[in-house]
Amino acid sequence: MLKSMRSSNDHLISLIVSSTAKLHLRQIHAILLRTSLIRNSDVFHHFLSRLALSLVPRDIDYSRRVFSRRSNPTVSHCNTMIRAFSVSETPVEGFRLFRALRRRRSSRPANPLSSSFALKCCIKSGDFLGGLQIHGKIISDGFLSDSLLLTTLMDLYSTCENSNYACKVFDEIPKRDTVSWNVLISCFLRNKRTRDALFLFDKMVNEVDGCVKPDGVTCLLAVQACSSLGALDFGERVHAFIDQNKLGGALNLSNTLVSMYSRCGSMDKAYEVFKSMREKNVVSWTAMISGLAMNGFGKEAIEAFNKMLKLGISPEEQTLTGLLSACSHSGLVDEGMMFFDRLRSGEFGMKPNLHHYGCIVDLLGRARLLDRAYGLVQSMEMKPDSTIWRTLLGACRVQGNVELGERVISHLIELKAEEAGDYILLLNTYSSVGKWEKVTELRSLMKERKIHTKPGCSAIELQGSVHEFIVDDVLHPRKEEIYETLAEINQQLKIAGYAAETTSELHNLDSEEEKGNALTYHSEKLAIAFGILVTPPGTTIRVTKNLRTCVDCHNFAKFVSNVYDRVVIIRDRSRFHHFKGGFCSCNDFW
C-alpha cells in the first residue's frame, strides 16, 4: 500500500512538473484539495514552485493565496515564495516573509537560500536598509563562508551604489569565482569607478589564480569601461584577449566592441568588427550608425541605414535617433528633414519620440535655422522636455540670441529641470554679445541658488593608463614639463597665425591679453600638451572631455594638427572632433 501511495505521489508530481498552463495547474489544485494530498509537504512544494516560479505569466496573487493556506510551511516553502516575490512587482512582500520566517521559533530556521532570495528582494526594491539587516543576520548566523550568498550581497551594494561596502564583502569571500569578480567590476562601473574596473580586469588576467579567469561577461564589462573612458589601447588589449580565448562568439559582445571602437574615435576598427560579424541584428546596425553619427560621418550613416532596410531589418527607435543625429552632426538638413517626415508618416512603424524631436531641433539649430527650430518645438505633439529646451538653448548660444535664450531658461525653470550647464550656456550667450552686466547678474543668481558648475575634465590614455586633467591643473607629477611644453606649443601656434578666441572666456577681464591668458590652461590643452610631450612624432593624440569643447580649444586643436603634423581626436560631451592638417571633421559645425 505504501509503495502504491509513493507511486501515486510520483505520478502526480510528474504531472505538476510537466504542466505549463494555468488551467492545468488549477485542475491539479482541485485534485490535491479533494484527495488531501495538498497536505503532503513534497507534493505541495512542487505544486507551489511550479505555480510561483515556472508559470508564464506568473500569478503571484494565486501563489500567495495557496501559500497562505499552508498552516505550517517549511523553510523550503517559504524560500519558494520569497524567491517568487523577488522577481515580482511586490518584492517588499518577500522581505516581510523573510523577517516572519526568522521570527519563527522552530528547529528549522532560515537558511542561506532564504537570505539570498531576501537580498534579491532588496535589490529589486532598492532597499539598502533591509539589505544591511540581512547582512547582519548573515554574520550572526555564521553564513560568511557561503561564497554565493556573499556574491549576492555584493550585488545588493552594487545596486545601491555603495562600492566601498561591496569591496569589503568581496574581501571576505573565502573562495572567489569569476562571478564574484564580475559583480565587483559591474559595481565599479555603476559607481563610475571606471579605472578601478579596468584595474580589476588586468588583475584577473595577470595575477589571479589560474582557475579564475575573465569570461565573456568580464570582457563585456571591460569593453564598456573602455568605451566610457575612451581608452582605445586598453580596449584593444581586451579585444585581443577575447580573440585569444575564443570568447567572441556572443552577439552582444561584438555589438559592444563596435560601440567601444566608435566611442574611442576608431571607426576603422569598429567597421572591422562589424564586417567580421557572422550575424548582425538591429542592435549591431544601430551601434554602427550611431558610431558613424558621433564621428561626423553623416553620409556613411545614411548609406548604412539604407542597406539595413534593404536587408529587411526593421529599425528601432534608437536606430532613428542615431540616423537623425548623423544628419545633425554633418549639417545634412534636407536629408534629416526627409527622414523625419518619413518617421512622422509612420513608414518605420513608429512615431517620433522626444529624442527624435531633439535631434531635429539640434539639426536646425546647428544650421542656424533658429526660427524653424523654435517653431518645431511649439508644434510638437507632446510636451517638450528639458532636453529639447536645452538643445534649443545651445542653438541660442551659437547665434547669440539672448532674448530666446532667456525664454528657454524660463521653460527649464518651470520644469524644475535647470542644471548648471544651462546657465553656462546662457552665460556664453551673454558674453558672446558683450552683455557683461547680464553675466554678472546671472552669476549672482547662480550663487544665490547654490548652482555649482562641473569643472571641465579631459583624459588621455598612455600605455593603458588614463591621465586626467582639469583647468589650471597642478596635480600631475609631470606638471612642470607639461606647462613648459604647452608654452612652446603656444609660441609655435602664434607664429602659424593662432590667436585666442576670447569670446570663450566668461569673465569680463580688462584686456584681450588677460582673456587669452585665462584660456591658456583649459583641460584639453593640457592633455594635448601631455600627449605631444610623451608620444613619438606622428602619434595620434586622443582626448576625452566631459563637457563641450569651447571655440578656442577647438581652434587650438586645429592649429596643433597642422603645425605638429598630428591627428588629434577629441571626444567631448556631444561628439567626436577629428583634427587633421588644420581642419576638423565637424567642419566647424558643432
Backbone torsions as a table, in degrees:
resi	resn	phi	psi	omega
1	MET	NA	-43.0	178.9
2	LEU	-61.6	-40.9	178.6
3	LYS	-62.5	-39.4	179.4
4	SER	-65.3	-40.8	179.6
5	MET	-64.3	-42.3	179.1
6	ARG	-62.7	-40.8	179.4
7	SER	-63.6	-40.4	178.8
8	SER	-64.6	-42.5	178.6
9	ASN	-63.6	-42.8	-179.9
10	ASP	-62.3	-40.0	178.9
11	HIS	-64.5	-41.1	-179.6
12	LEU	-67.1	-42.0	177.6
13	ILE	-62.1	-39.7	177.5
14	SER	-61.0	-39.7	177.5
15	LEU	-65.3	-41.9	-179.7
16	ILE	-61.9	-48.9	-176.0
17	VAL	-63.1	-32.9	-176.8
18	SER	-87.3	-7.4	-177.5
19	SER	-75.0	136.0	179.9
20	THR	-122.9	-10.1	-176.4
21	ALA	-110.6	145.6	-179.3
22	LYS	-63.4	-36.9	179.8
23	LEU	-60.8	-43.6	179.6
24	HIS	-62.2	-42.7	-179.4
25	LEU	-66.5	-34.2	175.9
26	ARG	-64.9	-39.6	178.2
27	GLN	-64.7	-42.5	178.3
28	ILE	-64.2	-38.2	178.4
29	HIS	-59.5	-42.5	178.8
30	ALA	-61.7	-41.9	178.9
31	ILE	-62.6	-44.6	-179.4
32	LEU	-60.8	-38.1	179.8
33	LEU	-69.7	-42.5	-177.9
34	ARG	-66.7	-37.0	-175.4
35	THR	-93.3	-2.0	-177.1
36	SER	65.1	11.5	177.5
37	LEU	-69.9	-11.1	177.2
38	ILE	-61.6	-22.2	179.8
39	ARG	-78.3	-18.1	179.6
40	ASN	-69.4	120.9	-173.4
41	SER	-60.3	-42.8	-177.3
42	ASP	-67.8	-45.4	179.4
43	VAL	-63.0	-45.3	179.7
44	PHE	-60.3	-41.3	-179.4
45	HIS	-60.5	-46.5	180.0
46	HIS	-64.5	-40.7	-179.4
47	PHE	-65.2	-46.6	-179.6
48	LEU	-63.4	-41.7	-179.9
49	SER	-61.6	-44.1	-179.7
50	ARG	-65.5	-41.5	-177.7
51	LEU	-68.9	-43.8	-172.6
52	ALA	-85.4	-28.7	-170.7
53	LEU	-116.0	-27.6	-171.9
54	SER	-108.5	-17.0	-178.5
55	LEU	-69.3	134.9	178.3
56	VAL	-121.7	117.0	-4.5
57	PRO	-77.1	155.8	-179.5
58	ARG	-66.7	148.2	177.1
59	ASP	-122.0	86.6	-174.9
60	ILE	-67.5	-31.1	180.0
61	ASP	-67.1	-44.9	178.1
62	TYR	-61.5	-44.4	-179.7
63	SER	-61.5	-40.9	-179.6
64	ARG	-62.8	-42.0	-179.4
65	ARG	-65.0	-42.2	178.9
66	VAL	-61.8	-45.4	-177.9
67	PHE	-64.6	-39.3	-175.5
68	SER	-65.4	-21.0	-179.1
69	ARG	-85.7	-5.4	177.3
70	ARG	-80.8	118.3	-173.4
71	SER	-70.0	-36.7	-177.3
72	ASN	-138.3	73.0	-176.6
73	PRO	-65.4	145.4	177.2
74	THR	-79.7	172.9	176.7
75	VAL	-61.5	-38.0	179.2
76	SER	-63.4	-40.7	177.4
77	HIS	-62.2	-45.3	179.6
78	CYS	-63.3	-42.0	179.0
79	ASN	-60.2	-39.3	178.6
80	THR	-59.3	-44.5	-179.0
81	MET	-71.8	-38.9	177.2
82	ILE	-61.1	-42.2	178.1
83	ARG	-63.3	-41.7	179.1
84	ALA	-62.4	-42.3	178.6
85	PHE	-65.1	-31.1	-176.7
86	SER	-66.8	-20.8	178.3
87	VAL	-112.5	14.6	-179.3
88	SER	-102.7	-176.5	176.3
89	GLU	-86.2	-0.6	179.6
90	THR	-126.7	60.5	-177.4
91	PRO	-64.4	-22.5	179.7
92	VAL	-59.7	-34.2	179.7
93	GLU	-64.7	-32.4	177.2
94	GLY	-64.8	-41.3	178.3
95	PHE	-65.7	-38.8	178.0
96	ARG	-63.1	-41.2	179.4
97	LEU	-64.6	-38.6	177.8
98	PHE	-60.8	-44.0	179.5
99	ARG	-64.8	-38.6	178.0
100	ALA	-65.2	-39.0	179.0
101	LEU	-62.7	-39.5	-178.8
102	ARG	-70.9	-27.2	179.9
103	ARG	-77.8	-14.2	-179.1
104	ARG	-66.2	131.1	177.1
105	ARG	-95.6	89.5	179.7
106	SER	-144.0	174.7	179.4
107	SER	-82.0	1.4	-178.1
108	ARG	-122.7	79.0	-178.6
109	PRO	-75.4	178.2	176.3
110	ALA	-61.1	149.4	179.7
111	ASN	-116.6	178.5	-178.4
112	PRO	-55.4	-34.0	178.7
113	LEU	-64.7	-37.9	177.4
114	SER	-58.2	-47.1	-179.6
115	SER	-64.6	-40.0	-179.1
116	SER	-63.0	-47.1	-179.9
117	PHE	-67.4	-35.9	177.8
118	ALA	-65.8	-38.6	176.0
119	LEU	-60.7	-40.3	179.2
120	LYS	-65.0	-31.9	173.6
121	CYS	-63.5	-42.8	179.2
122	CYS	-66.8	-36.0	177.1
123	ILE	-63.1	-45.5	-178.1
124	LYS	-64.4	-36.8	-177.0
125	SER	-94.8	-6.3	-178.0
126	GLY	68.3	32.4	-175.7
127	ASP	-89.4	89.4	-177.7
128	PHE	-66.3	-43.9	-178.8
129	LEU	-63.9	-40.2	176.4
130	GLY	-61.4	-40.7	178.0
131	GLY	-62.4	-39.1	177.4
132	LEU	-61.8	-39.8	178.1
133	GLN	-62.3	-43.8	179.9
134	ILE	-65.0	-38.7	177.5
135	HIS	-57.2	-43.8	177.8
136	GLY	-61.2	-41.1	179.1
137	LYS	-66.7	-36.0	178.4
138	ILE	-60.7	-41.4	179.6
139	ILE	-67.5	-47.6	-177.2
140	SER	-68.2	-29.2	179.7
141	ASP	-82.9	-7.0	178.9
142	GLY	75.7	33.0	-177.7
143	PHE	-97.9	13.8	-176.0
144	LEU	-68.5	-8.9	177.4
145	SER	-90.2	-2.4	-179.3
146	ASP	-87.5	99.9	-175.2
147	SER	-62.3	-40.0	-178.9
148	LEU	-64.4	-40.6	179.3
149	LEU	-65.4	-42.3	-180.0
150	LEU	-67.5	-32.2	176.2
151	THR	-64.8	-40.8	176.0
152	THR	-64.1	-37.5	177.3
153	LEU	-63.4	-40.2	175.5
154	MET	-59.9	-40.8	-179.4
155	ASP	-62.2	-37.7	177.0
156	LEU	-60.7	-49.8	-178.2
157	TYR	-65.7	-33.0	176.2
158	SER	-63.7	-47.0	-179.7
159	THR	-62.5	-37.3	180.0
160	CYS	-86.0	11.6	174.7
161	GLU	56.4	47.9	175.5
162	ASN	-125.0	81.5	-173.6
163	SER	-69.0	-28.8	-179.6
164	ASN	-64.8	-43.6	177.0
165	TYR	-63.9	-40.6	179.9
166	ALA	-60.7	-40.5	178.9
167	CYS	-63.7	-40.9	179.7
168	LYS	-63.2	-42.5	178.5
169	VAL	-65.3	-41.5	178.8
170	PHE	-56.7	-42.4	-179.9
171	ASP	-65.8	-24.3	-177.6
172	GLU	-86.7	-13.6	-177.2
173	ILE	-67.1	122.1	-175.2
174	PRO	-67.8	-36.0	-178.5
175	LYS	-137.3	97.4	-176.9
176	ARG	-79.8	135.9	173.8
177	ASP	-113.0	-177.6	-177.4
178	THR	-60.9	-35.2	-179.0
179	VAL	-62.2	-43.9	-179.1
180	SER	-64.8	-38.7	175.5
181	TRP	-62.9	-43.0	-179.0
182	ASN	-62.8	-38.6	179.9
183	VAL	-63.6	-41.3	-179.8
184	LEU	-68.8	-40.7	177.2
185	ILE	-61.7	-42.8	177.5
186	SER	-61.6	-38.5	178.7
187	CYS	-62.6	-44.6	179.0
188	PHE	-62.2	-40.3	178.2
189	LEU	-63.3	-45.2	-178.2
190	ARG	-63.5	-31.1	-178.4
191	ASN	-97.1	15.3	176.7
192	LYS	60.6	27.1	172.7
193	ARG	-97.1	63.1	-169.1
194	THR	-66.0	-41.7	-179.6
195	ARG	-65.8	-34.3	176.3
196	ASP	-64.4	-35.4	178.0
197	ALA	-62.5	-42.8	179.3
198	LEU	-68.9	-35.1	176.6
199	PHE	-61.0	-42.2	178.9
200	LEU	-64.2	-41.3	177.9
201	PHE	-59.3	-46.6	178.5
202	ASP	-58.4	-42.0	-178.9
203	LYS	-64.9	-39.1	178.0
204	MET	-63.7	-40.2	-178.0
205	VAL	-69.5	-40.7	-167.8
206	ASN	-105.1	-26.4	-168.8
207	GLU	-119.7	-29.6	-173.3
208	VAL	-71.9	152.3	176.0
209	ASP	-47.2	140.6	-175.2
210	GLY	-55.6	-19.8	-178.8
211	CYS	-78.0	-13.6	178.1
212	VAL	-118.1	108.3	-179.7
213	LYS	-130.3	156.6	177.6
214	PRO	-57.3	138.8	174.0
215	ASP	-110.5	-167.5	-178.1
216	GLY	-60.2	-37.5	179.8
217	VAL	-66.9	-43.5	178.1
218	THR	-57.5	-46.7	-178.8
219	CYS	-64.4	-38.7	177.8
220	LEU	-60.2	-45.1	179.9
221	LEU	-65.3	-40.4	-179.9
222	ALA	-65.7	-40.1	178.5
223	VAL	-63.9	-40.6	177.2
224	GLN	-62.0	-39.4	178.3
225	ALA	-64.2	-43.9	178.0
226	CYS	-62.2	-38.9	178.4
227	SER	-61.9	-42.8	-178.8
228	SER	-66.1	-39.3	-177.3
229	LEU	-86.6	-15.6	-172.4
230	GLY	71.1	29.3	-175.6
231	ALA	-88.7	84.2	-174.5
232	LEU	-66.1	-46.1	-177.7
233	ASP	-59.4	-45.7	179.5
234	PHE	-65.3	-39.7	178.3
235	GLY	-60.2	-38.4	177.9
236	GLU	-66.8	-35.3	177.0
237	ARG	-65.7	-42.1	177.9
238	VAL	-63.9	-42.0	178.5
239	HIS	-60.1	-43.2	178.6
240	ALA	-62.1	-40.3	177.8
241	PHE	-62.5	-40.3	178.8
242	ILE	-60.6	-46.4	-179.0
243	ASP	-66.8	-42.9	-178.1
244	GLN	-63.9	-33.9	-177.4
245	ASN	-101.5	10.2	175.7
246	LYS	53.4	49.1	179.8
247	LEU	-104.1	5.2	-170.6
248	GLY	-87.9	12.3	-176.8
249	GLY	-76.1	-22.2	-175.0
250	ALA	-72.8	131.9	-177.7
251	LEU	-62.7	-41.7	-177.9
252	ASN	-65.0	-31.7	178.2
253	LEU	-69.8	-42.1	177.2
254	SER	-63.5	-42.0	177.7
255	ASN	-60.4	-40.3	-179.4
256	THR	-69.2	-34.0	175.8
257	LEU	-64.4	-41.8	176.4
258	VAL	-58.6	-46.2	180.0
259	SER	-64.0	-41.3	-178.6
260	MET	-63.1	-49.2	-179.6
261	TYR	-62.8	-37.0	177.8
262	SER	-63.1	-44.7	-177.2
263	ARG	-75.6	-9.9	173.1
264	CYS	-98.3	4.0	176.7
265	GLY	78.4	15.9	-179.2
266	SER	-110.1	79.1	-176.5
267	MET	-70.6	-25.9	176.8
268	ASP	-62.4	-45.7	179.0
269	LYS	-67.4	-39.4	178.6
270	ALA	-59.7	-42.4	-178.9
271	TYR	-69.0	-35.4	177.6
272	GLU	-59.3	-47.3	179.5
273	VAL	-63.4	-46.6	-178.0
274	PHE	-59.6	-44.9	-177.8
275	LYS	-66.6	-32.7	-176.7
276	SER	-81.3	-9.1	-177.2
277	MET	-70.0	126.9	178.9
278	ARG	-69.9	-35.0	-179.5
279	GLU	-124.1	137.2	177.1
280	LYS	-130.9	132.8	175.3
281	ASN	-113.0	-174.1	-176.9
282	VAL	-64.0	-28.9	177.7
283	VAL	-66.3	-38.8	178.2
284	SER	-61.2	-49.1	-179.4
285	TRP	-65.5	-38.4	178.9
286	THR	-63.8	-42.3	178.5
287	ALA	-60.8	-41.1	-179.2
288	MET	-69.0	-45.4	-179.4
289	ILE	-63.8	-43.9	179.8
290	SER	-65.5	-37.2	177.6
291	GLY	-64.7	-44.7	176.9
292	LEU	-61.5	-37.8	-179.4
293	ALA	-62.5	-51.7	-174.8
294	MET	-69.9	-19.4	178.4
295	ASN	-96.2	5.4	173.0
296	GLY	86.8	13.8	179.6
297	PHE	-98.4	71.0	-174.0
298	GLY	-64.9	-46.7	-177.8
299	LYS	-65.3	-38.7	177.7
300	GLU	-65.2	-35.8	177.2
301	ALA	-64.2	-39.8	178.0
302	ILE	-64.7	-42.4	177.7
303	GLU	-59.8	-43.9	179.5
304	ALA	-63.7	-40.4	179.6
305	PHE	-62.9	-45.5	-180.0
306	ASN	-64.2	-37.1	178.2
307	LYS	-66.1	-39.6	177.7
308	MET	-59.6	-43.6	179.2
309	LEU	-63.3	-40.6	179.7
310	LYS	-62.7	-30.7	179.3
311	LEU	-80.1	-0.8	177.0
312	GLY	82.3	17.1	178.9
313	ILE	-93.1	120.0	-178.3
314	SER	-78.5	133.7	-179.7
315	PRO	-71.9	155.4	171.9
316	GLU	-104.4	175.3	-179.3
317	GLU	-57.1	-42.1	-178.4
318	GLN	-65.5	-32.0	178.0
319	THR	-62.1	-45.5	179.7
320	LEU	-67.3	-33.7	175.7
321	THR	-61.4	-45.4	178.2
322	GLY	-61.9	-42.0	-179.0
323	LEU	-64.2	-49.3	-179.3
324	LEU	-66.1	-34.4	175.9
325	SER	-64.6	-37.4	177.9
326	ALA	-61.4	-44.0	177.7
327	CYS	-62.7	-40.2	-178.7
328	SER	-64.2	-48.4	-175.5
329	HIS	-72.6	-13.2	-179.8
330	SER	-113.0	5.1	177.8
331	GLY	70.0	25.3	-178.5
332	LEU	-89.2	74.7	-172.7
333	VAL	-65.4	-50.0	-177.3
334	ASP	-62.0	-43.9	-179.7
335	GLU	-65.1	-42.7	179.7
336	GLY	-62.4	-42.8	179.5
337	MET	-67.7	-34.0	178.7
338	MET	-64.5	-45.9	179.1
339	PHE	-66.7	-35.3	179.7
340	PHE	-66.8	-39.9	177.1
341	ASP	-64.4	-39.6	176.9
342	ARG	-64.4	-38.2	178.0
343	LEU	-64.4	-44.3	-179.7
344	ARG	-66.6	-26.9	-179.7
345	SER	-76.2	-10.8	-179.8
346	GLY	89.4	9.4	-177.0
347	GLU	-59.6	-33.2	-176.4
348	PHE	-96.3	12.3	175.8
349	GLY	76.7	21.5	179.0
350	MET	-155.9	166.0	176.0
351	LYS	-108.8	156.6	-178.3
352	PRO	-60.6	138.5	173.7
353	ASN	-104.2	-175.9	-176.4
354	LEU	-61.9	-35.0	178.9
355	HIS	-64.2	-40.9	180.0
356	HIS	-64.7	-44.7	177.0
357	TYR	-61.0	-40.4	179.4
358	GLY	-59.8	-40.1	178.8
359	CYS	-63.2	-40.4	-178.1
360	ILE	-72.6	-38.4	174.4
361	VAL	-60.6	-41.4	177.5
362	ASP	-63.4	-44.1	179.1
363	LEU	-58.1	-49.6	-178.1
364	LEU	-69.9	-36.9	179.4
365	GLY	-66.3	-44.4	178.3
366	ARG	-63.1	-33.1	180.0
367	ALA	-82.6	8.0	178.8
368	ARG	63.7	27.5	174.9
369	LEU	-101.4	63.2	-170.1
370	LEU	-67.3	-36.2	179.3
371	ASP	-63.1	-42.6	178.2
372	ARG	-64.9	-39.5	179.9
373	ALA	-62.7	-45.6	-179.1
374	TYR	-67.2	-38.0	177.8
375	GLY	-62.8	-38.6	178.6
376	LEU	-64.4	-42.2	179.5
377	VAL	-61.1	-41.6	-178.5
378	GLN	-69.3	-26.1	-177.0
379	SER	-96.3	4.1	-176.9
380	MET	-60.8	144.6	-179.4
381	GLU	-76.5	-13.9	178.7
382	MET	-125.1	164.3	-178.9
383	LYS	-72.1	127.5	178.7
384	PRO	-60.2	139.2	177.1
385	ASP	-96.8	-176.8	-176.4
386	SER	-62.9	-33.5	-179.4
387	THR	-63.8	-41.5	178.6
388	ILE	-60.6	-49.8	-179.2
389	TRP	-64.6	-36.1	179.9
390	ARG	-65.9	-39.5	177.5
391	THR	-63.0	-42.5	178.5
392	LEU	-65.3	-36.0	178.1
393	LEU	-63.1	-38.4	176.7
394	GLY	-61.6	-38.6	177.6
395	ALA	-66.6	-36.4	176.8
396	CYS	-62.3	-38.5	178.3
397	ARG	-62.7	-44.0	-179.0
398	VAL	-59.1	-41.1	-175.2
399	GLN	-94.6	-4.3	-178.5
400	GLY	65.5	32.1	-179.1
401	ASN	-87.9	91.7	-174.7
402	VAL	-67.1	-44.2	-175.1
403	GLU	-59.4	-49.4	-179.6
404	LEU	-69.0	-35.9	178.2
405	GLY	-58.4	-41.0	179.0
406	GLU	-67.3	-36.5	177.7
407	ARG	-66.1	-40.4	-179.3
408	VAL	-63.7	-43.7	177.7
409	ILE	-58.2	-38.9	179.5
410	SER	-63.5	-35.6	176.8
411	HIS	-66.3	-40.7	179.4
412	LEU	-64.8	-39.5	177.3
413	ILE	-64.4	-40.2	178.7
414	GLU	-61.4	-37.0	178.7
415	LEU	-79.9	-5.1	-175.4
416	LYS	55.6	40.6	-175.1
417	ALA	-124.3	11.3	-176.7
418	GLU	-68.0	143.4	179.5
419	GLU	-125.8	167.5	-179.7
420	ALA	-57.9	-39.1	-178.8
421	GLY	-61.6	-30.3	178.5
422	ASP	-65.7	-42.6	179.9
423	TYR	-68.7	-33.4	176.0
424	ILE	-64.2	-40.5	177.4
425	LEU	-61.9	-42.1	179.1
426	LEU	-68.3	-37.7	174.5
427	LEU	-59.0	-43.3	176.9
428	ASN	-59.0	-41.6	-179.2
429	THR	-63.5	-45.7	178.9
430	TYR	-62.9	-47.3	-175.2
431	SER	-67.0	-32.7	-178.5
432	SER	-65.2	-24.3	178.9
433	VAL	-110.4	11.1	173.9
434	GLY	75.0	21.6	178.9
435	LYS	-88.5	74.1	-173.2
436	TRP	-71.7	-27.6	176.6
437	GLU	-65.7	-34.7	176.4
438	LYS	-68.7	-38.1	177.0
439	VAL	-59.1	-45.7	-179.4
440	THR	-62.9	-44.3	179.7
441	GLU	-61.2	-43.4	-177.5
442	LEU	-68.4	-38.0	177.4
443	ARG	-62.8	-39.5	178.2
444	SER	-64.3	-40.7	178.5
445	LEU	-63.5	-42.0	178.9
446	MET	-63.0	-39.8	178.9
447	LYS	-65.9	-40.6	179.8
448	GLU	-63.7	-39.9	-178.8
449	ARG	-88.1	3.7	179.0
450	LYS	57.0	44.3	177.0
451	ILE	-92.1	113.8	-176.7
452	HIS	-103.6	133.8	-179.9
453	THR	-83.9	150.3	177.6
454	LYS	-85.2	127.2	-179.7
455	PRO	-67.9	143.0	176.2
456	GLY	-66.9	137.8	-179.3
457	CYS	-136.2	127.8	178.8
458	SER	-119.3	141.4	-177.9
459	ALA	-125.1	144.5	176.0
460	ILE	-137.0	138.5	-176.9
461	GLU	-97.7	137.6	177.0
462	LEU	-137.7	114.2	178.2
463	GLN	50.9	45.2	175.8
464	GLY	84.6	-8.1	177.3
465	SER	-103.6	139.8	-178.3
466	VAL	-102.0	124.6	179.0
467	HIS	-106.7	128.4	-177.4
468	GLU	-112.4	145.2	-179.9
469	PHE	-133.8	146.3	170.1
470	ILE	-118.7	172.3	-179.4
471	VAL	-61.0	137.6	-179.5
472	ASP	57.4	35.4	-174.0
473	ASP	-62.9	133.4	177.1
474	VAL	-126.9	11.9	-174.2
475	LEU	-94.5	-20.5	-176.7
476	HIS	-67.1	137.0	-177.5
477	PRO	-61.2	-20.7	179.9
478	ARG	-109.7	32.7	-173.2
479	LYS	-59.0	-40.1	-177.6
480	GLU	-63.5	-43.4	178.2
481	GLU	-64.4	-38.3	-178.3
482	ILE	-65.0	-44.6	-178.4
483	TYR	-68.3	-35.5	175.8
484	GLU	-65.1	-42.0	178.8
485	THR	-63.9	-42.7	180.0
486	LEU	-63.5	-38.5	178.0
487	ALA	-63.4	-41.1	178.1
488	GLU	-65.5	-40.5	178.6
489	ILE	-61.4	-47.2	-179.3
490	ASN	-59.8	-38.6	178.7
491	GLN	-63.9	-44.4	179.8
492	GLN	-66.5	-38.9	-178.8
493	LEU	-68.5	-35.8	178.5
494	LYS	-64.6	-37.7	176.3
495	ILE	-61.2	-35.8	-179.0
496	ALA	-80.7	-4.3	176.4
497	GLY	110.3	3.8	180.0
498	TYR	-72.0	135.6	173.6
499	ALA	-135.6	138.9	-177.6
500	ALA	-60.4	137.6	176.7
501	GLU	-87.6	92.3	-169.3
502	THR	-71.7	-12.0	175.5
503	THR	-67.3	-13.8	177.8
504	SER	-78.4	-12.8	179.2
505	GLU	-86.2	126.0	-173.6
506	LEU	-93.5	5.3	178.0
507	HIS	-110.4	142.0	-177.9
508	ASN	-83.7	77.9	-179.4
509	LEU	-82.0	163.0	-170.6
510	ASP	-69.4	-33.7	-175.1
511	SER	-136.4	163.0	176.6
512	GLU	-63.2	-33.9	179.4
513	GLU	-63.8	-42.7	178.4
514	GLU	-63.5	-40.7	178.2
515	LYS	-62.9	-42.4	179.3
516	GLY	-62.6	-40.9	178.7
517	ASN	-64.0	-36.8	-179.5
518	ALA	-66.1	-26.1	-179.3
519	LEU	-86.3	-10.2	-170.0
520	THR	-62.3	-35.5	-169.1
521	TYR	-111.6	37.5	172.8
522	HIS	-63.8	154.0	-170.3
523	SER	-60.8	-39.1	-178.3
524	GLU	-69.9	-29.0	176.3
525	LYS	-66.9	-41.2	177.3
526	LEU	-63.8	-40.1	179.4
527	ALA	-65.7	-42.1	178.8
528	ILE	-64.2	-43.2	178.2
529	ALA	-60.2	-41.8	177.9
530	PHE	-62.6	-40.5	178.4
531	GLY	-62.0	-42.8	178.6
532	ILE	-67.4	-35.6	-179.7
533	LEU	-64.9	-42.3	-167.4
534	VAL	-105.1	-5.4	-178.1
535	THR	-116.0	151.7	-180.0
536	PRO	-65.1	154.7	176.8
537	PRO	-53.6	140.6	178.9
538	GLY	90.2	-10.9	179.8
539	THR	-72.1	136.5	176.5
540	THR	-68.1	135.0	177.9
541	ILE	-103.2	125.1	-178.4
542	ARG	-118.7	121.8	-177.8
543	VAL	-124.3	138.1	175.4
544	THR	-115.7	128.7	-179.4
545	LYS	-122.3	145.3	-176.5
546	ASN	-83.1	-14.9	179.8
547	LEU	-120.7	175.2	176.8
548	ARG	-71.2	134.3	179.3
549	THR	-70.3	143.6	-177.5
550	CYS	-83.7	166.9	-177.2
551	VAL	-61.0	-40.7	-178.2
552	ASP	-65.2	-45.2	179.4
553	CYS	-65.7	-32.8	176.3
554	HIS	-63.3	-45.8	177.6
555	ASN	-64.5	-40.5	178.8
556	PHE	-57.1	-47.4	-178.8
557	ALA	-64.9	-35.8	177.3
558	LYS	-61.8	-46.5	-179.9
559	PHE	-65.9	-39.9	178.9
560	VAL	-59.5	-44.6	-178.2
561	SER	-61.0	-31.2	-178.7
562	ASN	-84.6	-50.3	-175.5
563	VAL	-67.1	-39.8	-176.1
564	TYR	-99.3	3.5	179.3
565	ASP	50.5	50.4	179.8
566	ARG	-121.1	146.9	165.5
567	VAL	-86.4	124.0	178.1
568	VAL	-115.8	124.6	179.8
569	ILE	-117.6	119.5	178.0
570	ILE	-115.6	124.6	173.1
571	ARG	-103.8	109.0	176.2
572	ASP	-99.0	-167.9	-175.2
573	ARG	-64.8	-24.5	-173.9
574	SER	-98.8	-37.7	-169.9
575	ARG	-170.4	-176.3	173.4
576	PHE	-98.3	145.4	171.9
577	HIS	-121.6	116.2	177.4
578	HIS	-101.3	108.2	-178.1
579	PHE	-98.1	129.5	178.9
580	LYS	-154.3	128.5	176.0
581	GLY	60.8	27.5	178.2
582	GLY	89.0	6.2	180.0
583	PHE	-125.1	157.5	177.9
584	CYS	-116.7	146.0	-179.7
585	SER	-61.6	-21.7	-178.3
586	CYS	-82.4	-4.8	-177.8
587	ASN	53.6	37.2	-179.2
588	ASP	58.7	32.3	-175.1
589	PHE	-123.5	80.6	-177.9
590	TRP	-148.1	NA	NA
